[in-house]
Amino acid sequence: MNKPDLCIIGDVTFGDGRLALISGPCMAESLELCLSVAHHMKSLCDRFGVGYVFKASFDKANRSSTDSHRGPGMKDGLAWLAKVAREVRVPVLTDIHEPHQAAPAAEVVDCLQIPAFLCRQTDLLIAAGKTGKAVNIKKGQFMAPWDMKHAVAKVNAYINHGVVLTERGTFFGYNRLVTDLRSIPQMQEFAPVIFDATHSVQQPGGLGAASGGEREYAPLLAKAALAAGADGLFIETHPAPEKALSDAASQIALNDMETVLQQCVAVFEAVRGNEPKRS
């Protein structure tokens, strides 16, 4: 298998043999929430020797219903992310949905994320690549792993800090996703690959006007993905998931993240033949 180029997000590198994590609340519900989660996760990741990138969305543009919360919008959302980066001293990531959002978002964040539904949108991918920032492309639920090489090529046509691909499940009938872990080594031909544990247990539109989910299986899939060779993880977390304004059924409780991360580090180190790090 060809060794893909590294992806560098701030001071965190994906694909260099060290575990890295992208984590935060699904939606940037408030500055206080973002700061609280970022501080907690940064502390945990420092203890376990895991590279940490904070994630939150300023706009959830693909909600199931027009009545669903979408977030604070780009102006306030980016201001909050900038404050997280300054105060917590972590790299930050957010998703964009339209090409015109790429440049202003890139002035604040260290990595632009392309949502799974938009991974074939050429103008969006090119706009992200032109910023020079790292780009995380989520594999569409409808995409074959080997076809993601074209999305990577669209971004890599421009100078940037690298591309990372995210596996987040494949459609299996209505309102259900399944994970084919063969996609991890297959996509590693083109870029480092991380696994999105919480969106992989999502049930899109499963509640009618909202998405359902089975968060209890997210840690299981995270460990399986690391055993399959994933370079890192993407996990959404919230202090009170049942009260979250987005993906309430799939986010992991913040208080559970210590156990989840400890187990994931043990699997990651065991697969690579290293001594697990002690807290």
Summary of the structure (lengths in Angstrom):
residues: 279
radius of gyration: 16.8
end to end distance: 33.8
largest distance: 49.3
contacts: 1028
relative contact order: 0.16
helix: 38%
strand: 20%
